[in-house]
Amino acid sequence: MPGLERSPEIRPPEEQTMAIVRVAVAAPLPELFDYRLPAGWLDCEIGRRVLVPFGRGRRLGLVVDRQPESAVADHRLKEIEHCLDDGPLLTPQDLELLNWASAYYHCPPGEALFTALPARLRRADTDFKERRRGWRIPIDARAVDDGLLARAPRQRAVWSILQAHPEGIDEASLREQLGDCRAALRSLERKGLLEPASAEVPLDDGSPPSAGTPAPLPELNAEQQAAVDRIDQTLGFACFLLDGVTGSGKTEVYIRLILNTLARGRQVLVLVPEIGLTPQLAERFAQRIPVERAVLHSALAERERASSWLRAARGSARLVLGTRSAVFTPLPELGLVIVDEEHDVSFKQQDGFRYSARDVAVRRAQMTDCPVLLGSATPSLETLRNAELGRYRHLRLRQRAGGARPPRLLLADIRSQPLVTGLSHALLTRMGEVIEAGNQVLLFLNRRGFSPVLTCHDCGWISVCRHCDARMTLHRGRGRLVCHHCGDQADLPVHCPYCESPDLRPLGQGTERVEDSLRQRFPGIPLARIDRDSTRRRGELERVLTAAQAGAYPILLGTQMLAKGHHLPGVTLVGILDIDHGLYGSDFRAGERMAQLLIQVAGRAGRAELPGTVLVQTRHPNHPYLQQLLRKGYGAFAAAALAERADAALPPFSFQALVRADSREEQFALEFLERARGHAIALAHQGIQVWGPAPASMERRAGRFRAQLLLQSPERAPLHALIRVLLPALRGLSGNRRLRWSIDVDPLEML
């Protein structure tokens, strides 16, 4: 496996010829740069990291091409300083995918390429070996007869291992082989038979997840088996949509397909949208799939993530499970790609390299010539449209696994009704009945903190963020006001900052406030609150979910962290406290996301033998979206929403790109986009529409004023052609260093 800087192989002078390599530097620059190999270097393979002189300093780069000559004058060419790896980190196939993604999303190649590497490998000083505390036998003690330790079997066992590692061994490896051997180590040190030493451990030599003994596989129902058979019979690339109602056993289909793919000697990549889903799915895979696995997500320590990445790249990890960026992990024997909850907006990177992991996964499977499976109970409208057009093969799971019945969906009209911290009498009554029967209740409120705003009852002051057009949320547990958009925090005031009145009151409710109210209403009943604040400590989310699955908490309260993919067999009542904000959102996708969230949360109810009920509190019970979901389900809603999108010529019936700009001075972003609009109109082909510029829905965020310009086309190719010729003009317009701008292709967030 690759390692840090090694001496290049040197050719005799008579065999040396000038060689030029093209390098992508780790910077948001649109160009590749030519460098000369130093005299005597045999080669520097494509896919290796290099250290190159750049400007007045040095930069980390990646070799992406070789060529016999350069358009740059010879006297201006600089030489590579160091080649950092023994071999390529990325193969030509990996580079082909990244080059495609860079071109499609119009992202500078260096930025795209280094996104594919774990953070530890984006630094030039990274060594592929780590030095840990260890032990070795001193040189003058190596001839000692180990018979002296005949009466100390523990010390003799340690001595035997150390004899096999004269350079030293790390203490963690000793513990793995012998258990706790500290006493034996101390005794040997006192006798002068060993000494402390630092031992080198390869970066990719971490302890992989233990395969263990696989649990027996359940029998699949007819729909599940048909889906498995159809995908398994596919030769080469095909994209499948597994459209299964919540609780229909999509994960069992995944597991069967993974086992079949592994049996053919191929690797599998599984993508999930949220870190919170990764431990649960990893555990299910561990119980069923006896193979070395690698898990990749941003919550891992840098070394652990790099180790997993390297084990996947060398092929030892046969199953890779990860979040968004795992889509770029090198997999030399990839045979199947699975994207779970494909509709989730978390698969779209919202800054920097703005790629969609779902769409990149489809392209990767196509380039690798293997199947890709998109799974969801609430498929995105774009995916459903592709299925309608025959680009994707539509597989349906209409029944819940194990004979569980779909939950009953009810609307609770809360207009003119008294509420107890956002909880209606109807919901509280049903909660009491469910808890008394020994079952569980799940309450969903997608608003963390105690209260979304703090106000002065005398003068009307409200807690506004100093840096954003947003309110600061009261977090009573922390005693702070927090902006959920920029992260700014302020001490909780004792008096109003304007009129100095002490009468400050929280308005509205978040999960903290609802938790307090429920503990008063149901004293002594165990309750678990699951949101980003309550699960900050590593392992806390897994602990709470495991206890919840065992029935330890009759009441579960949480945000969307609790809504996706979790199997909670004891939940028979789901209460959705506030869904109305999704009915009238300014984004044209607001209705789709509201419907997906409602169905996903509702799917947590009645997943075992007992029937489930979902109670949706609303002030708009006659809204057509809610009525459609209530009476006909998500499929009917999606069909109606697609018809509306077609009438309005909105995606997926058109294609969009958003030019975003922001600056600390209000006028700069809009002025830049006004000039960009002029260039876009002059360059645009017929049929391309240019909308704006206009301030973003939240104009000021983190102290910067934001604006955007929307490009829309009925066809994809003309839109990309326009962006390609527009980008140089935009770079020429953006001389002001106080201005930042970006292109977002296929945007999912219009705010």
C-alpha positions in Angstrom: 0.0 0.0 0.0 1.2 3.6 -0.6 3.6 5.2 1.9 5.2 8.6 2.5 8.1 9.8 0.4 10.4 7.2 -1.0 13.4 7.7 -3.2 12.5 7.5 -6.9 14.1 4.9 -9.1 17.0 6.5 -11.0 17.9 5.8 -14.6 21.4 6.0 -16.1 22.0 9.4 -17.7 22.0 7.9 -21.2 18.4 6.7 -20.6 17.1 9.9 -19.1 14.5 11.9 -21.1 12.5 14.9 -20.1 9.1 13.9 -18.8 6.2 16.3 -18.1 3.4 15.5 -15.6 0.1 17.4 -15.3 -0.8 18.1 -11.7 -4.0 19.2 -10.0 -3.2 21.3 -6.9 -5.2 21.3 -3.8 -6.8 24.6 -4.5 -10.0 25.9 -6.2 -8.2 26.7 -9.4 -9.7 25.7 -12.8 -6.4 24.8 -14.4 -4.0 21.8 -14.3 -0.3 22.7 -14.0 2.6 21.2 -15.9 5.7 20.1 -13.9 9.0 18.5 -15.0 10.2 15.3 -13.4 13.7 15.9 -11.8 16.7 14.6 -13.7 17.1 10.9 -12.9 13.5 10.1 -11.9 12.2 7.1 -13.7 8.5 8.0 -13.3 5.8 9.5 -11.1 2.7 7.5 -11.7 -0.8 9.0 -12.3 -2.7 9.0 -9.1 0.2 9.8 -6.8 0.4 12.7 -4.5 3.3 15.1 -5.0 4.7 18.2 -3.4 5.2 21.0 -5.9 6.5 24.6 -5.8 3.6 26.9 -6.4 3.8 30.7 -6.4 6.0 31.7 -3.5 5.3 28.5 -1.5 4.6 24.8 -2.0 1.4 22.9 -2.6 0.1 19.4 -2.4 -0.9 18.1 -5.8 -2.1 15.0 -7.5 -0.6 13.7 -10.8 -3.4 13.2 -13.3 -1.6 12.9 -16.6 1.8 12.4 -18.3 2.9 13.9 -21.6 6.2 14.2 -23.5 6.1 17.9 -23.8 4.4 21.1 -22.5 2.9 24.2 -24.0 4.8 26.1 -21.2 8.3 27.3 -22.1 11.0 25.0 -20.8 12.7 27.7 -18.7 9.4 28.4 -16.9 8.7 24.8 -16.0 9.3 23.9 -12.4 10.3 20.5 -11.0 8.3 18.3 -8.7 9.9 18.4 -5.2 8.8 15.1 -3.8 6.6 12.2 -4.8 4.8 11.3 -1.6 3.5 7.8 -2.3 4.9 4.4 -3.2 2.1 3.8 -5.6 -1.1 5.5 -6.9 -3.8 6.4 -4.4 -6.3 6.7 -7.2 -6.6 4.4 -10.2 -7.3 5.7 -13.8 -10.9 4.5 -13.2 -11.2 6.6 -10.0 -9.8 9.6 -11.9 -12.2 9.1 -14.7 -15.1 9.3 -12.3 -13.7 12.4 -10.6 -13.0 14.1 -13.8 -16.6 13.5 -14.9 -17.9 14.9 -11.7 -15.6 17.9 -11.9 -16.9 18.6 -15.4 -20.6 18.0 -14.7 -20.7 20.1 -11.5 -18.2 22.7 -13.0 -15.9 22.4 -10.0 -12.1 23.0 -10.2 -10.3 19.7 -10.7 -8.1 20.0 -7.7 -11.0 20.7 -5.4 -12.9 17.7 -6.7 -9.9 15.3 -6.6 -8.9 16.1 -3.1 -12.5 15.7 -1.9 -12.1 12.0 -2.8 -9.3 11.6 -0.2 -9.8 11.4 3.5 -8.7 14.5 5.5 -5.5 12.7 6.7 -4.3 12.2 3.1 -4.9 15.8 2.1 -1.8 16.8 4.1 1.7 16.5 2.7 3.1 15.4 6.0 0.9 12.3 6.3 2.8 9.1 6.8 1.2 5.8 6.1 2.8 4.5 9.3 2.0 5.7 12.7 4.4 5.5 15.7 2.8 4.1 18.9 4.1 3.4 22.4 5.7 -0.1 22.3 8.5 -2.4 23.7 11.6 -4.1 22.4 14.4 -6.3 23.7 17.6 -4.4 24.2 20.5 -5.4 22.0 22.6 -6.6 24.9 19.7 -8.9 26.2 18.8 -10.6 23.0 21.2 -13.5 23.7 19.6 -14.2 27.1 18.2 -17.8 27.4 14.4 -17.6 27.8 14.7 -20.7 30.0 15.3 -18.1 32.8 11.6 -17.3 32.5 10.4 -20.9 32.8 8.7 -20.1 36.1 7.0 -17.0 34.7 4.8 -18.2 31.9 3.2 -14.8 31.3 6.6 -13.1 31.0 7.8 -15.9 28.8 4.8 -15.4 26.4 5.6 -11.7 26.1 9.3 -12.4 25.6 8.5 -14.9 22.8 6.5 -12.3 20.9 9.1 -9.6 21.4 11.8 -12.0 20.0 9.8 -12.3 16.8 9.8 -8.5 16.5 13.3 -7.2 17.1 12.4 -3.8 15.9 9.7 -3.5 18.6 5.9 -4.1 18.8 3.2 -1.6 20.0 1.5 -2.3 23.3 -1.9 -2.4 21.7 -0.9 -5.4 19.5 0.5 -7.2 22.6 -2.8 -6.7 24.4 -4.7 -8.1 21.4 -2.7 -11.3 21.6 -2.2 -11.7 25.3 -4.8 -9.6 27.0 -3.7 -7.4 29.9 0.0 -8.0 30.2 1.2 -4.8 32.0 2.4 -6.6 35.0 4.6 -8.9 32.9 6.0 -6.0 31.0 6.9 -4.1 34.2 8.7 -7.3 35.5 10.6 -7.7 32.3 11.6 -4.1 32.3 12.9 -4.3 35.9 15.0 -7.3 34.9 16.5 -5.3 32.0 15.0 -7.7 29.5 13.0 -5.1 27.6 12.9 -1.4 27.1 10.3 1.2 25.9 10.3 1.9 22.2 8.0 3.4 19.6 6.7 0.9 17.1 5.6 1.7 13.5 2.0 0.6 12.7 0.7 0.9 9.1 -2.1 3.3 8.7 -4.3 0.7 7.1 -3.5 -1.9 9.7 -6.4 -1.0 12.0 -8.6 -3.7 13.5 -11.4 -4.3 10.9 -14.9 -5.1 12.2 -15.1 -8.7 13.2 -17.2 -10.8 10.9 -18.4 -13.2 13.7 -21.0 -15.9 13.1 -23.7 -14.8 10.7 -27.3 -14.8 12.0 -29.7 -17.0 10.0 -31.4 -15.3 7.0 -35.2 -14.8 7.2 -37.3 -16.1 4.4 -38.2 -13.4 1.9 -41.7 -12.8 0.8 -42.7 -13.0 -2.8 -42.1 -9.3 -3.6 -38.7 -9.2 -1.9 -37.6 -12.4 -3.7 -38.8 -11.1 -7.1 -36.7 -7.9 -6.5 -33.6 -9.9 -5.6 -34.0 -12.2 -8.6 -34.5 -9.4 -11.1 -31.4 -7.5 -9.9 -29.2 -10.7 -9.6 -30.1 -11.7 -13.2 -28.8 -8.4 -14.5 -25.6 -8.5 -16.5 -23.7 -5.2 -16.5 -25.1 -1.8 -15.6 -28.8 -1.1 -14.8 -30.4 1.3 -12.3 -33.2 0.0 -10.2 -35.6 1.9 -8.0 -36.7 -0.2 -5.0 -39.9 1.6 -4.1 -41.0 0.0 -0.8 -43.5 1.2 1.8 -41.9 1.8 5.3 -41.4 -1.5 7.0 -41.5 -3.5 3.7 -38.0 -5.1 4.4 -35.8 -3.2 1.9 -32.8 -3.9 4.1 -33.4 -7.6 3.8 -33.3 -7.2 0.0 -30.0 -5.2 0.4 -28.5 -8.0 2.5 -29.4 -10.8 0.1 -28.0 -8.8 -2.8 -24.8 -8.0 -0.9 -24.3 -11.7 0.0 -24.8 -12.7 -3.6 -22.4 -10.1 -4.9 -19.8 -11.0 -2.4 -20.1 -14.7 -3.4 -19.2 -13.6 -6.9 -15.9 -12.1 -5.5 -17.0 -8.5 -5.9 -17.1 -5.5 -3.5 -20.2 -3.6 -2.5 -20.7 0.1 -1.7 -23.7 1.1 0.4 -24.5 4.8 0.9 -26.7 6.2 3.6 -27.7 9.9 4.1 -27.1 10.4 7.8 -24.4 9.4 10.2 -27.1 8.4 12.6 -28.2 5.6 10.3 -24.7 4.2 9.8 -24.1 2.4 13.2 -27.6 0.7 13.1 -27.1 -0.5 9.5 -23.5 -1.5 10.2 -24.7 -3.6 13.1 -27.4 -5.4 11.0 -24.7 -6.1 8.3 -22.4 -7.4 11.0 -25.0 -9.9 12.2 -25.8 -11.2 8.7 -22.7 -10.7 6.5 -19.5 -12.5 7.5 -17.0 -10.3 5.7 -14.5 -7.5 6.5 -16.2 -4.2 6.4 -15.2 -0.5 6.2 -17.3 2.3 7.6 -16.8 5.9 6.4 -18.4 9.0 7.7 -17.3 12.4 9.1 -17.7 11.5 12.8 -14.8 9.1 12.6 -11.4 10.1 13.9 -9.0 11.0 11.0 -6.8 7.9 11.4 -9.8 5.5 11.6 -11.3 7.0 8.5 -8.1 6.9 6.6 -7.6 3.3 7.7 -11.0 2.3 6.4 -10.5 4.1 3.1 -7.1 2.4 2.5 -8.6 -1.1 3.4 -11.3 -0.5 0.8 -8.8 0.8 -1.8 -6.6 -2.3 -1.5 -9.6 -4.6 -1.7 -9.4 -6.2 1.8 -12.7 -4.5 2.9 -15.3 -6.2 0.8 -18.3 -4.1 2.0 -18.1 -0.4 2.4 -20.8 1.5 4.2 -20.7 5.3 4.3 -22.3 8.7 3.9 -22.0 11.1 1.0 -18.3 11.3 0.3 -17.9 7.5 0.4 -19.1 7.5 -3.2 -15.6 8.4 -4.3 -13.8 5.6 -2.3 -11.6 3.5 -4.5 -13.0 0.0 -4.9 -11.0 -2.1 -7.3 -13.6 -4.9 -7.6 -16.9 -3.0 -7.3 -19.9 -5.2 -8.2 -22.9 -3.4 -6.6 -23.9 0.1 -5.4 -26.8 0.7 -3.1 -28.2 4.1 -2.2 -30.5 3.9 0.8 -33.1 6.7 1.3 -32.2 8.0 -2.1 -34.6 10.9 -1.8 -32.7 12.5 1.1 -31.3 16.0 0.5 -28.3 15.1 2.6 -26.8 13.3 -0.4 -26.3 16.8 -2.0 -23.1 18.6 -0.9 -24.1 22.2 -0.2 -20.8 24.0 -0.4 -17.4 23.6 -2.1 -17.7 20.7 -4.5 -21.5 20.7 -4.8 -22.1 17.1 -6.0 -25.0 14.8 -5.6 -23.8 11.5 -4.2 -26.9 9.7 -5.5 -26.3 10.9 -9.0 -22.6 10.2 -8.9 -23.3 6.7 -7.6 -25.5 6.1 -10.7 -22.7 7.4 -13.0 -20.1 5.3 -11.1 -22.1 2.1 -11.5 -22.5 2.9 -15.2 -18.7 3.4 -15.7 -18.0 0.2 -13.7 -20.7 -1.7 -15.6 -22.5 -3.0 -12.4 -26.0 -2.6 -11.0 -27.0 0.3 -8.8 -30.1 0.2 -6.5 -31.9 3.3 -5.2 -34.1 2.5 -2.3 -36.8 4.6 -0.7 -40.3 4.6 0.7 -40.8 8.1 -0.7 -38.7 8.4 -3.9 -37.8 11.8 -5.1 -39.8 13.2 -8.0 -36.6 13.2 -10.2 -36.1 9.4 -9.6 -39.8 8.7 -10.2 -39.6 10.6 -13.5 -36.6 8.6 -14.6 -38.6 5.4 -13.8 -41.5 6.7 -15.9 -39.2 7.3 -18.8 -37.7 3.8 -18.5 -34.2 4.9 -17.6 -34.6 3.2 -14.2 -36.3 -0.1 -13.6 -39.1 0.3 -11.0 -39.4 -2.4 -8.4 -42.2 -2.2 -5.8 -42.6 -3.6 -2.3 -46.3 -2.9 -1.4 -46.7 -4.9 1.8 -45.0 -4.7 5.1 -42.7 -7.5 6.1 -43.8 -10.1 8.6 -47.5 -9.3 8.1 -47.4 -5.9 9.9 -50.2 -3.6 8.8 -49.7 -0.1 7.6 -50.4 2.6 10.2 -53.7 4.5 10.4 -53.1 8.2 9.4 -55.3 10.7 11.2 -55.5 14.5 11.1 -56.0 16.5 14.3 -57.5 19.9 13.7 -55.9 22.1 16.3 -57.6 25.4 15.2 -59.1 27.1 18.3 -57.9 24.2 20.4 -56.0 24.7 23.7 -52.5 23.2 23.5 -50.2 22.2 26.2 -46.7 23.1 24.9 -47.9 22.3 21.4 -49.6 19.1 22.4 -53.4 18.8 21.8 -55.8 17.1 24.2 -56.5 14.4 21.6 -52.8 13.5 21.4 -52.2 13.6 25.1 -55.2 11.3 25.7 -54.0 8.8 23.1 -50.5 8.9 24.6 -51.9 8.0 28.0 -53.7 5.0 26.6 -50.7 3.7 24.7 -48.3 4.0 27.7 -50.9 2.3 30.0 -51.1 -0.6 27.5 -47.3 -1.0 27.7 -46.4 0.3 24.3 -44.3 3.2 23.0 -45.1 6.7 21.7 -42.9 8.6 19.3 -43.4 12.4 19.1 -41.8 14.2 16.2 -40.9 17.9 16.3 -38.2 19.1 13.9 -37.1 22.0 16.1 -34.4 21.5 18.7 -33.8 23.8 21.7 -36.2 25.1 24.2 -37.9 27.8 22.2 -37.3 29.3 18.7 -37.4 32.9 20.0 -37.1 34.9 23.2 -39.1 38.1 23.4 -39.7 41.0 25.8 -43.3 41.1 26.9 -43.1 44.9 27.5 -41.4 46.4 24.4 -41.6 43.5 21.9 -37.8 42.9 21.5 -36.9 39.5 20.1 -33.7 37.6 20.1 -32.3 38.3 16.6 -28.9 37.0 15.4 -26.3 39.6 15.0 -25.0 38.0 11.8 -28.1 36.5 10.2 -31.6 37.4 9.2 -32.8 34.8 11.7 -33.9 34.4 15.3 -31.7 33.0 17.9 -33.0 29.9 19.6 -33.2 29.6 23.3 -31.3 26.5 24.6 -32.2 26.4 28.3 -30.0 23.4 29.0 -27.0 25.4 27.9 -28.3 28.7 29.3 -27.6 30.2 25.9 -29.1 31.8 22.8 -27.9 30.0 19.7 -28.2 30.7 16.0 -28.8 27.5 14.1 -27.6 29.0 10.9 -24.2 30.5 11.7 -23.5 29.0 15.1 -23.2 32.3 17.0 -24.0 32.1 20.7 -24.9 34.7 23.4 -25.5 34.5 27.1 -29.1 34.4 28.2 -30.1 37.9 29.1 -31.6 38.7 32.5 -33.1 42.0 31.3 -34.3 43.2 28.0 -31.4 44.8 26.1 -33.7 47.7 25.0 -36.1 48.6 27.8 -34.4 46.6 30.7 -37.6 44.8 31.6 -37.1 41.5 33.4 -40.2 40.1 31.7 -38.5 38.0 29.0 -40.6 35.1 27.6 -39.9 32.2 25.3 -42.3 31.9 22.3 -43.0 28.6 20.7 -41.6 25.2 21.6 -38.6 23.1 20.7 -37.8 19.6 21.8 -36.3 20.7 25.2 -39.5 22.5 26.1 -41.8 19.7 25.0 -39.6 17.3 27.1 -40.1 19.4 30.2 -43.8 19.5 29.7 -44.1 15.7 29.1 -42.1 14.9 32.3 -44.6 17.0 34.2 -47.6 15.3 32.5 -46.2 11.8 32.8 -44.1 11.8 35.9 -41.9 8.7 36.4 -42.3 7.5 32.8 -38.9 7.1 31.1 -38.5 9.5 28.2 -35.7 9.8 25.6 -35.1 13.0 23.7 -33.1 12.4 20.5 -31.7 15.4 18.7 -28.3 16.9 17.8 -27.9 18.4 21.3 -28.8 15.3 23.3 -26.6 13.0 21.2 -23.4 15.0 21.0 -21.2 12.5 22.9 -19.8 9.7 20.7 -21.9 6.5 21.0 -24.8 8.2 22.7 -27.2 7.9 19.8 -26.5 4.2 19.4 -27.0 3.7 23.1 -30.3 5.4 23.2 -31.6 3.7 20.1 -30.6 0.3 21.4 -32.5 1.0 24.6 -35.5 2.3 22.7 -35.6 -0.8 20.6 -35.7 -2.8 23.8 -38.6 -0.9 25.0 -36.8 1.0 27.8 -38.4 4.3 26.9 -42.2 4.5 26.6 -41.9 8.0 25.2 -39.5 9.0 22.4 -39.2 12.6 21.4 -37.0 13.8 18.6 -36.2 15.6 15.4 -35.7 14.1 12.0 -32.7 12.1 13.5 -35.5 9.8 14.8 -37.5 9.7 11.7 -35.4 7.9 9.2 -34.8 4.1 8.9 -34.9 3.2 12.6 -36.8 0.0 13.5 -38.7 0.6 16.7 -41.1 -2.4 17.1 -42.7 -1.1 20.3 -44.0 2.1 18.8 -47.8 2.0 18.2 -48.5 5.8 18.2 -46.7 8.5 16.3 -47.5 12.1 17.0 -46.4 14.8 14.5 -46.6 18.1 16.4 -46.0 20.6 13.6 -46.0 19.8 9.9 -47.7 23.0 8.6 -44.5 24.9 7.8 -44.0 22.5 4.9 -47.3 23.3 3.3 -46.5 26.9 2.3 -42.7 27.0 2.0 -41.1 29.4 -0.5 -39.1 26.6 -2.1 -41.0 24.7 -4.8 -39.8 21.5 -3.3 -41.3 22.3 0.2 -44.4 20.2 -0.4 -42.4 17.2 -1.6 -40.2 17.3 1.4 -43.1 17.7 3.8 -44.8 14.6 2.3 -41.6 12.6 2.5 -40.9 13.5 6.1 -44.5 12.8 7.1 -44.5 9.4 5.5 -41.1 8.5 6.9 -42.0 9.5 10.4 -45.4 7.7 10.1 -43.5 4.6 9.1 -42.1 4.2 12.6 -45.5 3.1 13.8 -46.9 -0.4 13.9 -43.8 -2.2 12.5 -44.5 -5.4 14.6 -47.6 -7.3 15.4 -49.5 -4.4 17.0 -51.3 -1.9 14.7 -50.0 1.6 14.6 -51.7 5.0 14.5 -50.3 8.3 13.3 -51.8 11.6 14.5 -50.8 14.7 12.6 -51.6 18.0 14.3 -52.4 20.7 11.8 -54.2 24.0 11.4 -54.9 23.2 7.7 -56.7 19.9 7.7 -58.3 20.5 4.3 -55.0 21.3 2.5 -54.9 19.2 -0.7 -51.5 17.8 0.0 -52.6 16.4 3.4 -55.8 15.1 2.0 -54.0 13.3 -0.8 -51.5 11.7 1.6 -54.3 10.7 4.0 -56.6 9.2 1.4 -54.4 7.8 -1.3 -50.8 7.7 0.0 -47.4 9.0 -1.3 -47.7 7.5 -4.8 -50.8 9.6 -5.6 -49.3 12.7 -4.0 -46.1 12.2 -6.2 -48.2 11.8 -9.4 -50.1 15.0 -8.7 -46.9 16.9 -7.8 -45.2 15.7 -11.0 -48.2 17.0 -13.0 -47.8 20.4 -11.2 -44.1 20.5 -12.0 -44.8 19.6 -15.6 -47.3 22.5 -15.9 -44.8 24.9 -14.3 -41.8 23.6 -16.3 -39.9 22.9 -13.1 -37.5 20.1 -12.4 -37.6 17.2 -13.3 -39.1 18.7 -16.5 -36.3 21.3 -16.8 -32.7 21.6 -15.6 -31.3 24.3 -13.3 -28.1 25.9 -12.2 -27.8 28.5 -9.5 -25.1 31.1 -9.5 -24.7 32.1 -5.9 -22.7 35.2 -4.6 -22.1 36.6 -1.2 -20.1 39.5 0.3 -19.9 41.5 3.5 -21.1 44.6 1.7 -24.7 44.4 0.6 -24.3 45.8 -2.9 -21.3 43.7 -4.1 -23.1 40.4 -4.5 -26.1 41.9 -6.4 -23.8 44.0 -8.6 -21.7 41.0 -9.5 -24.8 38.9 -10.4 -26.3 41.8 -12.5 -23.2 41.8 -14.6 -23.3 38.0 -14.7 -26.9 38.2 -15.9 -25.8 40.4 -18.8 -23.2 37.9 -19.9 -25.6 34.9 -19.5 -28.3 36.6 -21.6 -25.7 37.4 -24.3 -24.3 33.8 -24.4 -27.5 31.8 -23.8 -29.1 29.7 -26.5 -32.7 30.0 -27.3 -34.9 28.4 -24.6 -32.6 29.1 -21.6 -34.2 31.3 -19.1 -32.3 33.7 -16.8 -34.1 34.6 -13.6 -32.9 37.3 -11.2 -30.6 38.2 -9.6 -32.5 38.4 -6.3 -31.5 38.3 -2.6 -31.6 34.8 -1.1 -34.6 34.0 1.1 -32.3 34.5 4.1 -30.3 37.4 2.6 -27.8 37.9 5.5 -26.1 34.8 6.9 -23.0 34.6 9.0 -22.4 38.3 8.3 -22.5 38.0 4.6 -25.2 39.2 2.2 -26.3 36.6 -0.3 -27.9 36.7 -3.7 -28.5 34.3 -6.5 -29.1 34.1 -10.2 -31.1 31.1 -11.6 -30.4 29.6 -15.0 -33.0 27.2 -16.3 -33.3 25.1 -19.5 -35.7 22.5 -20.9 -32.6 20.5 -22.0 -29.5 19.6 -20.0 -26.9 19.9 -22.7 -27.5 23.6 -23.6 -27.4 24.6 -19.9 -24.0 23.0 -19.5 -22.8 24.5 -22.7 -23.8 28.0 -21.3 -22.1 27.4 -18.0 -18.8 26.4 -19.8 -18.6 29.6 -21.7 -20.0 31.7 -18.8 -17.4 30.6 -16.2 -14.5 32.4 -17.7 -16.6 35.6 -17.8 -17.5 35.1 -14.2 -13.9 34.7 -13.2 -13.1 37.9 -15.0 -15.8 39.7 -13.1 -14.9 38.5 -9.6 -11.8 40.6 -9.0 -13.1 41.9 -5.7 -11.6 39.7 -3.0 -14.5 40.5 -0.7 -16.8 38.7 -3.0 -17.4 34.9 -3.1 -19.3 33.1 -5.8 -20.1 29.5 -6.9 -22.1 27.5 -9.4 -24.6 24.9 -8.0 -25.7 22.5 -10.7 -29.0 20.7 -10.0 -29.6 22.7 -6.8 -31.8 21.2 -4.1 -31.7 24.2 -1.7 -33.0 27.5 -3.1 -32.8 29.4 0.2 
